[in-house]
């Protein structure tokens, strides 16, 4: 699964810089984005 596919499944995704995003956590009722997503240099996730 690519990072973009992960981001498609999350809510309120915001880019925080190169290869970094924050989003609402799908595992609980997240009002504010508290989940950090980062892309590794090799493209894995
Ligand atoms: Zn959570």
mmCIF file of the protein (N, C-alpha, C, O) and its ligand, coordinates in Angstrom:
data_MODEL
# 
_entry.id   MODEL 
# 
loop_
_entity.id 
_entity.type 
_entity.pdbx_number_of_molecules 
1 polymer     1 
2 non-polymer 1 
# 
_entity_poly.entity_id                      1 
_entity_poly.type                           'polypeptide(L)' 
_entity_poly.nstd_linkage                   no 
_entity_poly.nstd_monomer                   no 
_entity_poly.pdbx_seq_one_letter_code       
;(UNK)(UNK)(UNK)(UNK)(UNK)(UNK)(UNK)(UNK)(UNK)(UNK)(UNK)(UNK)(UNK)(UNK)(UNK)(UNK)
(UNK)(UNK)(UNK)(UNK)(UNK)(UNK)(UNK)(UNK)(UNK)(UNK)(UNK)(UNK)(UNK)(UNK)(UNK)(UNK)
(UNK)(UNK)(UNK)(UNK)(UNK)(UNK)(UNK)(UNK)(UNK)(UNK)(UNK)(UNK)(UNK)
;
_entity_poly.pdbx_seq_one_letter_code_can   XXXXXXXXXXXXXXXXXXXXXXXXXXXXXXXXXXXXXXXXXXXXX 
_entity_poly.pdbx_strand_id                 A 
# 
loop_
_entity_poly_seq.entity_id 
_entity_poly_seq.num 
_entity_poly_seq.mon_id 
_entity_poly_seq.hetero 
1 1  UNK n 
1 2  UNK n 
1 3  UNK n 
1 4  UNK n 
1 5  UNK n 
1 6  UNK n 
1 7  UNK n 
1 8  UNK n 
1 9  UNK n 
1 10 UNK n 
1 11 UNK n 
1 12 UNK n 
1 13 UNK n 
1 14 UNK n 
1 15 UNK n 
1 16 UNK n 
1 17 UNK n 
1 18 UNK n 
1 19 UNK n 
1 20 UNK n 
1 21 UNK n 
1 22 UNK n 
1 23 UNK n 
1 24 UNK n 
1 25 UNK n 
1 26 UNK n 
1 27 UNK n 
1 28 UNK n 
1 29 UNK n 
1 30 UNK n 
1 31 UNK n 
1 32 UNK n 
1 33 UNK n 
1 34 UNK n 
1 35 UNK n 
1 36 UNK n 
1 37 UNK n 
1 38 UNK n 
1 39 UNK n 
1 40 UNK n 
1 41 UNK n 
1 42 UNK n 
1 43 UNK n 
1 44 UNK n 
1 45 UNK n 
# 
loop_
_struct_asym.id 
_struct_asym.entity_id 
A 1 
B 2 
# 
loop_
_chem_comp.id 
_chem_comp.type 
_chem_comp.mon_nstd_flag 
UNK 'L-peptide linking' . 
ZN  non-polymer         . 
# 
_pdbx_entity_nonpoly.entity_id   2 
_pdbx_entity_nonpoly.name        ? 
_pdbx_entity_nonpoly.comp_id     ZN 
# 
_pdbx_nonpoly_scheme.asym_id         B 
_pdbx_nonpoly_scheme.entity_id       2 
_pdbx_nonpoly_scheme.mon_id          ZN 
_pdbx_nonpoly_scheme.ndb_seq_num     1 
_pdbx_nonpoly_scheme.pdb_seq_num     101 
_pdbx_nonpoly_scheme.auth_seq_num    101 
_pdbx_nonpoly_scheme.pdb_mon_id      ZN 
_pdbx_nonpoly_scheme.auth_mon_id     ZN 
_pdbx_nonpoly_scheme.pdb_strand_id   A 
_pdbx_nonpoly_scheme.pdb_ins_code    . 
# 
loop_
_atom_site.group_PDB 
_atom_site.id 
_atom_site.type_symbol 
_atom_site.label_atom_id 
_atom_site.label_alt_id 
_atom_site.label_comp_id 
_atom_site.label_asym_id 
_atom_site.label_entity_id 
_atom_site.label_seq_id 
_atom_site.pdbx_PDB_ins_code 
_atom_site.Cartn_x 
_atom_site.Cartn_y 
_atom_site.Cartn_z 
_atom_site.occupancy 
_atom_site.B_iso_or_equiv 
_atom_site.pdbx_formal_charge 
_atom_site.auth_seq_id 
_atom_site.auth_comp_id 
_atom_site.auth_asym_id 
_atom_site.auth_atom_id 
_atom_site.pdbx_PDB_model_num 
ATOM   1   N  N  . UNK A 1 1  ? 0.854   -1.207 0.000  1.00 0.00 ? 1   UNK A N  1 
ATOM   2   C  CA . UNK A 1 1  ? 0.000   0.000  0.000  1.00 0.00 ? 1   UNK A CA 1 
ATOM   3   C  C  . UNK A 1 1  ? 0.885   1.250  0.000  1.00 0.00 ? 1   UNK A C  1 
ATOM   4   O  O  . UNK A 1 1  ? 1.833   1.361  0.777  1.00 0.00 ? 1   UNK A O  1 
ATOM   5   N  N  . UNK A 1 2  ? 0.552   2.176  -0.882 1.00 0.00 ? 2   UNK A N  1 
ATOM   6   C  CA . UNK A 1 2  ? 1.344   3.396  -0.949 1.00 0.00 ? 2   UNK A CA 1 
ATOM   7   C  C  . UNK A 1 2  ? 0.813   4.418  0.060  1.00 0.00 ? 2   UNK A C  1 
ATOM   8   O  O  . UNK A 1 2  ? -0.287  4.270  0.592  1.00 0.00 ? 2   UNK A O  1 
ATOM   9   N  N  . UNK A 1 3  ? 1.602   5.440  0.306  1.00 0.00 ? 3   UNK A N  1 
ATOM   10  C  CA . UNK A 1 3  ? 1.185   6.478  1.238  1.00 0.00 ? 3   UNK A CA 1 
ATOM   11  C  C  . UNK A 1 3  ? -0.093  7.151  0.751  1.00 0.00 ? 3   UNK A C  1 
ATOM   12  O  O  . UNK A 1 3  ? -0.984  7.449  1.546  1.00 0.00 ? 3   UNK A O  1 
ATOM   13  N  N  . UNK A 1 4  ? -0.184  7.393  -0.567 1.00 0.00 ? 4   UNK A N  1 
ATOM   14  C  CA . UNK A 1 4  ? -1.376  8.076  -1.075 1.00 0.00 ? 4   UNK A CA 1 
ATOM   15  C  C  . UNK A 1 4  ? -2.628  7.241  -0.856 1.00 0.00 ? 4   UNK A C  1 
ATOM   16  O  O  . UNK A 1 4  ? -3.708  7.789  -0.634 1.00 0.00 ? 4   UNK A O  1 
ATOM   17  N  N  . UNK A 1 5  ? -2.495  5.922  -0.915 1.00 0.00 ? 5   UNK A N  1 
ATOM   18  C  CA . UNK A 1 5  ? -3.649  5.060  -0.657 1.00 0.00 ? 5   UNK A CA 1 
ATOM   19  C  C  . UNK A 1 5  ? -4.051  5.127  0.812  1.00 0.00 ? 5   UNK A C  1 
ATOM   20  O  O  . UNK A 1 5  ? -5.238  5.087  1.134  1.00 0.00 ? 5   UNK A O  1 
ATOM   21  N  N  . UNK A 1 6  ? -3.081  5.228  1.690  1.00 0.00 ? 6   UNK A N  1 
ATOM   22  C  CA . UNK A 1 6  ? -3.379  5.370  3.119  1.00 0.00 ? 6   UNK A CA 1 
ATOM   23  C  C  . UNK A 1 6  ? -4.086  6.701  3.357  1.00 0.00 ? 6   UNK A C  1 
ATOM   24  O  O  . UNK A 1 6  ? -5.094  6.761  4.060  1.00 0.00 ? 6   UNK A O  1 
ATOM   25  N  N  . UNK A 1 7  ? -3.554  7.755  2.771  1.00 0.00 ? 7   UNK A N  1 
ATOM   26  C  CA . UNK A 1 7  ? -4.125  9.087  2.980  1.00 0.00 ? 7   UNK A CA 1 
ATOM   27  C  C  . UNK A 1 7  ? -5.553  9.171  2.450  1.00 0.00 ? 7   UNK A C  1 
ATOM   28  O  O  . UNK A 1 7  ? -6.382  9.888  3.011  1.00 0.00 ? 7   UNK A O  1 
ATOM   29  N  N  . UNK A 1 8  ? -5.844  8.442  1.375  1.00 0.00 ? 8   UNK A N  1 
ATOM   30  C  CA . UNK A 1 8  ? -7.195  8.433  0.821  1.00 0.00 ? 8   UNK A CA 1 
ATOM   31  C  C  . UNK A 1 8  ? -8.208  7.896  1.819  1.00 0.00 ? 8   UNK A C  1 
ATOM   32  O  O  . UNK A 1 8  ? -9.389  8.234  1.749  1.00 0.00 ? 8   UNK A O  1 
ATOM   33  N  N  . UNK A 1 9  ? -7.757  7.069  2.740  1.00 0.00 ? 9   UNK A N  1 
ATOM   34  C  CA . UNK A 1 9  ? -8.656  6.428  3.696  1.00 0.00 ? 9   UNK A CA 1 
ATOM   35  C  C  . UNK A 1 9  ? -8.804  7.213  4.993  1.00 0.00 ? 9   UNK A C  1 
ATOM   36  O  O  . UNK A 1 9  ? -9.592  6.838  5.861  1.00 0.00 ? 9   UNK A O  1 
ATOM   37  N  N  . UNK A 1 10 ? -8.055  8.290  5.127  1.00 0.00 ? 10  UNK A N  1 
ATOM   38  C  CA . UNK A 1 10 ? -8.079  9.053  6.361  1.00 0.00 ? 10  UNK A CA 1 
ATOM   39  C  C  . UNK A 1 10 ? -8.851  10.354 6.182  1.00 0.00 ? 10  UNK A C  1 
ATOM   40  O  O  . UNK A 1 10 ? -9.083  10.805 5.060  1.00 0.00 ? 10  UNK A O  1 
ATOM   41  N  N  . UNK A 1 11 ? -9.245  10.948 7.304  1.00 0.00 ? 11  UNK A N  1 
ATOM   42  C  CA . UNK A 1 11 ? -9.991  12.198 7.283  1.00 0.00 ? 11  UNK A CA 1 
ATOM   43  C  C  . UNK A 1 11 ? -9.082  13.365 7.666  1.00 0.00 ? 11  UNK A C  1 
ATOM   44  O  O  . UNK A 1 11 ? -8.123  13.206 8.420  1.00 0.00 ? 11  UNK A O  1 
ATOM   45  N  N  . UNK A 1 12 ? -9.410  14.540 7.125  1.00 0.00 ? 12  UNK A N  1 
ATOM   46  C  CA . UNK A 1 12 ? -8.718  15.783 7.486  1.00 0.00 ? 12  UNK A CA 1 
ATOM   47  C  C  . UNK A 1 12 ? -7.208  15.682 7.334  1.00 0.00 ? 12  UNK A C  1 
ATOM   48  O  O  . UNK A 1 12 ? -6.447  16.092 8.210  1.00 0.00 ? 12  UNK A O  1 
ATOM   49  N  N  . UNK A 1 13 ? -6.800  15.137 6.223  1.00 0.00 ? 13  UNK A N  1 
ATOM   50  C  CA . UNK A 1 13 ? -5.363  15.000 5.979  1.00 0.00 ? 13  UNK A CA 1 
ATOM   51  C  C  . UNK A 1 13 ? -4.765  16.369 5.682  1.00 0.00 ? 13  UNK A C  1 
ATOM   52  O  O  . UNK A 1 13 ? -5.287  17.134 4.871  1.00 0.00 ? 13  UNK A O  1 
ATOM   53  N  N  . UNK A 1 14 ? -3.664  16.655 6.355  1.00 0.00 ? 14  UNK A N  1 
ATOM   54  C  CA . UNK A 1 14 ? -2.956  17.922 6.103  1.00 0.00 ? 14  UNK A CA 1 
ATOM   55  C  C  . UNK A 1 14 ? -1.489  17.627 5.899  1.00 0.00 ? 14  UNK A C  1 
ATOM   56  O  O  . UNK A 1 14 ? -0.885  16.858 6.647  1.00 0.00 ? 14  UNK A O  1 
ATOM   57  N  N  . UNK A 1 15 ? -0.934  18.232 4.900  1.00 0.00 ? 15  UNK A N  1 
ATOM   58  C  CA . UNK A 1 15 ? 0.476   18.036 4.624  1.00 0.00 ? 15  UNK A CA 1 
ATOM   59  C  C  . UNK A 1 15 ? 1.302   18.879 5.590  1.00 0.00 ? 15  UNK A C  1 
ATOM   60  O  O  . UNK A 1 15 ? 1.001   20.048 5.832  1.00 0.00 ? 15  UNK A O  1 
ATOM   61  N  N  . UNK A 1 16 ? 2.335   18.272 6.130  1.00 0.00 ? 16  UNK A N  1 
ATOM   62  C  CA . UNK A 1 16 ? 3.180   18.965 7.095  1.00 0.00 ? 16  UNK A CA 1 
ATOM   63  C  C  . UNK A 1 16 ? 4.596   19.178 6.576  1.00 0.00 ? 16  UNK A C  1 
ATOM   64  O  O  . UNK A 1 16 ? 5.474   19.637 7.306  1.00 0.00 ? 16  UNK A O  1 
ATOM   65  N  N  . UNK A 1 17 ? 4.799   18.848 5.339  1.00 0.00 ? 17  UNK A N  1 
ATOM   66  C  CA . UNK A 1 17 ? 6.129   18.996 4.769  1.00 0.00 ? 17  UNK A CA 1 
ATOM   67  C  C  . UNK A 1 17 ? 6.401   17.862 3.803  1.00 0.00 ? 17  UNK A C  1 
ATOM   68  O  O  . UNK A 1 17 ? 5.506   17.087 3.466  1.00 0.00 ? 17  UNK A O  1 
ATOM   69  N  N  . UNK A 1 18 ? 7.626   17.773 3.367  1.00 0.00 ? 18  UNK A N  1 
ATOM   70  C  CA . UNK A 1 18 ? 7.977   16.776 2.369  1.00 0.00 ? 18  UNK A CA 1 
ATOM   71  C  C  . UNK A 1 18 ? 7.874   15.374 2.969  1.00 0.00 ? 18  UNK A C  1 
ATOM   72  O  O  . UNK A 1 18 ? 8.624   15.021 3.879  1.00 0.00 ? 18  UNK A O  1 
ATOM   73  N  N  . UNK A 1 19 ? 6.941   14.585 2.451  1.00 0.00 ? 19  UNK A N  1 
ATOM   74  C  CA . UNK A 1 19 ? 6.780   13.211 2.902  1.00 0.00 ? 19  UNK A CA 1 
ATOM   75  C  C  . UNK A 1 19 ? 6.178   13.075 4.287  1.00 0.00 ? 19  UNK A C  1 
ATOM   76  O  O  . UNK A 1 19 ? 6.296   12.021 4.913  1.00 0.00 ? 19  UNK A O  1 
ATOM   77  N  N  . UNK A 1 20 ? 5.519   14.152 4.785  1.00 0.00 ? 20  UNK A N  1 
ATOM   78  C  CA . UNK A 1 20 ? 4.933   14.089 6.118  1.00 0.00 ? 20  UNK A CA 1 
ATOM   79  C  C  . UNK A 1 20 ? 3.515   14.654 6.094  1.00 0.00 ? 20  UNK A C  1 
ATOM   80  O  O  . UNK A 1 20 ? 3.258   15.683 5.468  1.00 0.00 ? 20  UNK A O  1 
ATOM   81  N  N  . UNK A 1 21 ? 2.601   13.971 6.780  1.00 0.00 ? 21  UNK A N  1 
ATOM   82  C  CA . UNK A 1 21 ? 1.217   14.417 6.858  1.00 0.00 ? 21  UNK A CA 1 
ATOM   83  C  C  . UNK A 1 21 ? 0.687   14.159 8.270  1.00 0.00 ? 21  UNK A C  1 
ATOM   84  O  O  . UNK A 1 21 ? 1.246   13.370 9.032  1.00 0.00 ? 21  UNK A O  1 
ATOM   85  N  N  . UNK A 1 22 ? -0.397  14.844 8.589  1.00 0.00 ? 22  UNK A N  1 
ATOM   86  C  CA . UNK A 1 22 ? -1.159  14.519 9.791  1.00 0.00 ? 22  UNK A CA 1 
ATOM   87  C  C  . UNK A 1 22 ? -2.605  14.283 9.368  1.00 0.00 ? 22  UNK A C  1 
ATOM   88  O  O  . UNK A 1 22 ? -3.071  14.823 8.364  1.00 0.00 ? 22  UNK A O  1 
ATOM   89  N  N  . UNK A 1 23 ? -3.301  13.471 10.148 1.00 0.00 ? 23  UNK A N  1 
ATOM   90  C  CA . UNK A 1 23 ? -4.690  13.155 9.823  1.00 0.00 ? 23  UNK A CA 1 
ATOM   91  C  C  . UNK A 1 23 ? -5.395  12.711 11.098 1.00 0.00 ? 23  UNK A C  1 
ATOM   92  O  O  . UNK A 1 23 ? -4.770  12.429 12.121 1.00 0.00 ? 23  UNK A O  1 
ATOM   93  N  N  . UNK A 1 24 ? -6.724  12.660 10.998 1.00 0.00 ? 24  UNK A N  1 
ATOM   94  C  CA . UNK A 1 24 ? -7.492  12.136 12.121 1.00 0.00 ? 24  UNK A CA 1 
ATOM   95  C  C  . UNK A 1 24 ? -7.299  10.623 12.211 1.00 0.00 ? 24  UNK A C  1 
ATOM   96  O  O  . UNK A 1 24 ? -7.337  9.910  11.208 1.00 0.00 ? 24  UNK A O  1 
ATOM   97  N  N  . UNK A 1 25 ? -7.095  10.166 13.417 1.00 0.00 ? 25  UNK A N  1 
ATOM   98  C  CA . UNK A 1 25 ? -6.880  8.748  13.662 1.00 0.00 ? 25  UNK A CA 1 
ATOM   99  C  C  . UNK A 1 25 ? -8.167  7.969  13.432 1.00 0.00 ? 25  UNK A C  1 
ATOM   100 O  O  . UNK A 1 25 ? -9.202  8.316  14.000 1.00 0.00 ? 25  UNK A O  1 
ATOM   101 N  N  . UNK A 1 26 ? -8.125  6.921  12.609 1.00 0.00 ? 26  UNK A N  1 
ATOM   102 C  CA . UNK A 1 26 ? -9.329  6.128  12.354 1.00 0.00 ? 26  UNK A CA 1 
ATOM   103 C  C  . UNK A 1 26 ? -9.673  5.176  13.487 1.00 0.00 ? 26  UNK A C  1 
ATOM   104 O  O  . UNK A 1 26 ? -10.750 4.580  13.489 1.00 0.00 ? 26  UNK A O  1 
ATOM   105 N  N  . UNK A 1 27 ? -8.768  5.026  14.457 1.00 0.00 ? 27  UNK A N  1 
ATOM   106 C  CA . UNK A 1 27 ? -8.978  4.038  15.509 1.00 0.00 ? 27  UNK A CA 1 
ATOM   107 C  C  . UNK A 1 27 ? -9.792  4.585  16.673 1.00 0.00 ? 27  UNK A C  1 
ATOM   108 O  O  . UNK A 1 27 ? -10.227 3.816  17.530 1.00 0.00 ? 27  UNK A O  1 
ATOM   109 N  N  . UNK A 1 28 ? -10.006 5.884  16.722 1.00 0.00 ? 28  UNK A N  1 
ATOM   110 C  CA . UNK A 1 28 ? -10.861 6.439  17.762 1.00 0.00 ? 28  UNK A CA 1 
ATOM   111 C  C  . UNK A 1 28 ? -11.515 7.722  17.245 1.00 0.00 ? 28  UNK A C  1 
ATOM   112 O  O  . UNK A 1 28 ? -11.180 8.191  16.157 1.00 0.00 ? 28  UNK A O  1 
ATOM   113 N  N  . UNK A 1 29 ? -12.425 8.280  17.999 1.00 0.00 ? 29  UNK A N  1 
ATOM   114 C  CA . UNK A 1 29 ? -13.148 9.476  17.586 1.00 0.00 ? 29  UNK A CA 1 
ATOM   115 C  C  . UNK A 1 29 ? -12.234 10.680 17.714 1.00 0.00 ? 29  UNK A C  1 
ATOM   116 O  O  . UNK A 1 29 ? -12.151 11.313 18.767 1.00 0.00 ? 29  UNK A O  1 
ATOM   117 N  N  . UNK A 1 30 ? -11.559 10.978 16.634 1.00 0.00 ? 30  UNK A N  1 
ATOM   118 C  CA . UNK A 1 30 ? -10.524 12.005 16.652 1.00 0.00 ? 30  UNK A CA 1 
ATOM   119 C  C  . UNK A 1 30 ? -11.089 13.329 16.136 1.00 0.00 ? 30  UNK A C  1 
ATOM   120 O  O  . UNK A 1 30 ? -11.448 13.432 14.963 1.00 0.00 ? 30  UNK A O  1 
ATOM   121 N  N  . UNK A 1 31 ? -11.169 14.325 16.990 1.00 0.00 ? 31  UNK A N  1 
ATOM   122 C  CA . UNK A 1 31 ? -11.696 15.622 16.566 1.00 0.00 ? 31  UNK A CA 1 
ATOM   123 C  C  . UNK A 1 31 ? -10.635 16.443 15.855 1.00 0.00 ? 31  UNK A C  1 
ATOM   124 O  O  . UNK A 1 31 ? -10.930 17.150 14.892 1.00 0.00 ? 31  UNK A O  1 
ATOM   125 N  N  . UNK A 1 32 ? -9.423  16.350 16.320 1.00 0.00 ? 32  UNK A N  1 
ATOM   126 C  CA . UNK A 1 32 ? -8.324  17.066 15.700 1.00 0.00 ? 32  UNK A CA 1 
ATOM   127 C  C  . UNK A 1 32 ? -7.306  16.058 15.188 1.00 0.00 ? 32  UNK A C  1 
ATOM   128 O  O  . UNK A 1 32 ? -7.108  15.004 15.791 1.00 0.00 ? 32  UNK A O  1 
ATOM   129 N  N  . UNK A 1 33 ? -6.667  16.383 14.083 1.00 0.00 ? 33  UNK A N  1 
ATOM   130 C  CA . UNK A 1 33 ? -5.685  15.452 13.536 1.00 0.00 ? 33  UNK A CA 1 
ATOM   131 C  C  . UNK A 1 33 ? -4.561  15.165 14.536 1.00 0.00 ? 33  UNK A C  1 
ATOM   132 O  O  . UNK A 1 33 ? -3.822  16.069 14.926 1.00 0.00 ? 33  UNK A O  1 
ATOM   133 N  N  . UNK A 1 34 ? -4.441  13.906 14.944 1.00 0.00 ? 34  UNK A N  1 
ATOM   134 C  CA . UNK A 1 34 ? -3.423  13.545 15.925 1.00 0.00 ? 34  UNK A CA 1 
ATOM   135 C  C  . UNK A 1 34 ? -2.559  12.405 15.425 1.00 0.00 ? 34  UNK A C  1 
ATOM   136 O  O  . UNK A 1 34 ? -1.666  11.926 16.124 1.00 0.00 ? 34  UNK A O  1 
ATOM   137 N  N  . UNK A 1 35 ? -2.838  11.986 14.217 1.00 0.00 ? 35  UNK A N  1 
ATOM   138 C  CA . UNK A 1 35 ? -2.100  10.867 13.659 1.00 0.00 ? 35  UNK A CA 1 
ATOM   139 C  C  . UNK A 1 35 ? -1.067  11.394 12.668 1.00 0.00 ? 35  UNK A C  1 
ATOM   140 O  O  . UNK A 1 35 ? -1.414  12.066 11.697 1.00 0.00 ? 35  UNK A O  1 
ATOM   141 N  N  . UNK A 1 36 ? 0.187   11.086 12.917 1.00 0.00 ? 36  UNK A N  1 
ATOM   142 C  CA . UNK A 1 36 ? 1.245   11.534 12.017 1.00 0.00 ? 36  UNK A CA 1 
ATOM   143 C  C  . UNK A 1 36 ? 1.600   10.423 11.044 1.00 0.00 ? 36  UNK A C  1 
ATOM   144 O  O  . UNK A 1 36 ? 1.760   9.265  11.428 1.00 0.00 ? 36  UNK A O  1 
ATOM   145 N  N  . UNK A 1 37 ? 1.720   10.797 9.776  1.00 0.00 ? 37  UNK A N  1 
ATOM   146 C  CA . UNK A 1 37 ? 2.093   9.844  8.739  1.00 0.00 ? 37  UNK A CA 1 
ATOM   147 C  C  . UNK A 1 37 ? 3.381   10.330 8.092  1.00 0.00 ? 37  UNK A C  1 
ATOM   148 O  O  . UNK A 1 37 ? 3.502   11.501 7.732  1.00 0.00 ? 37  UNK A O  1 
ATOM   149 N  N  . UNK A 1 38 ? 4.310   9.452  7.953  1.00 0.00 ? 38  UNK A N  1 
ATOM   150 C  CA . UNK A 1 38 ? 5.561   9.817  7.317  1.00 0.00 ? 38  UNK A CA 1 
ATOM   151 C  C  . UNK A 1 38 ? 5.904   8.812  6.226  1.00 0.00 ? 38  UNK A C  1 
ATOM   152 O  O  . UNK A 1 38 ? 5.605   7.623  6.332  1.00 0.00 ? 38  UNK A O  1 
ATOM   153 N  N  . UNK A 1 39 ? 6.535   9.319  5.186  1.00 0.00 ? 39  UNK A N  1 
ATOM   154 C  CA . UNK A 1 39 ? 6.958   8.457  4.087  1.00 0.00 ? 39  UNK A CA 1 
ATOM   155 C  C  . UNK A 1 39 ? 8.460   8.263  4.180  1.00 0.00 ? 39  UNK A C  1 
ATOM   156 O  O  . UNK A 1 39 ? 9.221   9.225  4.288  1.00 0.00 ? 39  UNK A O  1 
ATOM   157 N  N  . UNK A 1 40 ? 8.873   7.014  4.136  1.00 0.00 ? 40  UNK A N  1 
ATOM   158 C  CA . UNK A 1 40 ? 10.303  6.749  4.197  1.00 0.00 ? 40  UNK A CA 1 
ATOM   159 C  C  . UNK A 1 40 ? 10.959  7.100  2.869  1.00 0.00 ? 40  UNK A C  1 
ATOM   160 O  O  . UNK A 1 40 ? 10.302  7.172  1.831  1.00 0.00 ? 40  UNK A O  1 
ATOM   161 N  N  . UNK A 1 41 ? 12.248  7.313  2.925  1.00 0.00 ? 41  UNK A N  1 
ATOM   162 C  CA . UNK A 1 41 ? 12.975  7.685  1.718  1.00 0.00 ? 41  UNK A CA 1 
ATOM   163 C  C  . UNK A 1 41 ? 12.883  6.602  0.649  1.00 0.00 ? 41  UNK A C  1 
ATOM   164 O  O  . UNK A 1 41 ? 12.959  6.900  -0.543 1.00 0.00 ? 41  UNK A O  1 
ATOM   165 N  N  . UNK A 1 42 ? 12.721  5.353  1.064  1.00 0.00 ? 42  UNK A N  1 
ATOM   166 C  CA . UNK A 1 42 ? 12.650  4.279  0.084  1.00 0.00 ? 42  UNK A CA 1 
ATOM   167 C  C  . UNK A 1 42 ? 11.242  4.082  -0.465 1.00 0.00 ? 42  UNK A C  1 
ATOM   168 O  O  . UNK A 1 42 ? 11.015  3.195  -1.289 1.00 0.00 ? 42  UNK A O  1 
ATOM   169 N  N  . UNK A 1 43 ? 10.304  4.898  -0.018 1.00 0.00 ? 43  UNK A N  1 
ATOM   170 C  CA . UNK A 1 43 ? 8.952   4.833  -0.556 1.00 0.00 ? 43  UNK A CA 1 
ATOM   171 C  C  . UNK A 1 43 ? 8.034   3.886  0.179  1.00 0.00 ? 43  UNK A C  1 
ATOM   172 O  O  . UNK A 1 43 ? 6.855   3.791  -0.160 1.00 0.00 ? 43  UNK A O  1 
ATOM   173 N  N  . UNK A 1 44 ? 8.544   3.173  1.188  1.00 0.00 ? 44  UNK A N  1 
ATOM   174 C  CA . UNK A 1 44 ? 7.693   2.285  1.966  1.00 0.00 ? 44  UNK A CA 1 
ATOM   175 C  C  . UNK A 1 44 ? 6.867   3.068  2.949  1.00 0.00 ? 44  UNK A C  1 
ATOM   176 O  O  . UNK A 1 44 ? 7.026   4.281  3.085  1.00 0.00 ? 44  UNK A O  1 
ATOM   177 N  N  . UNK A 1 45 ? 5.978   2.370  3.641  1.00 0.00 ? 45  UNK A N  1 
ATOM   178 C  CA . UNK A 1 45 ? 5.165   3.074  4.619  1.00 0.00 ? 45  UNK A CA 1 
ATOM   179 C  C  . UNK A 1 45 ? 5.076   2.302  5.910  1.00 0.00 ? 45  UNK A C  1 
ATOM   180 O  O  . UNK A 1 45 ? 4.426   2.749  6.855  1.00 0.00 ? 45  UNK A O  1 
HETATM 181 ZN ZN . ZN  B 2 .  ? -6.218  7.094  17.831 1.00 0.00 ? 101 ZN  A ZN 1 
# 
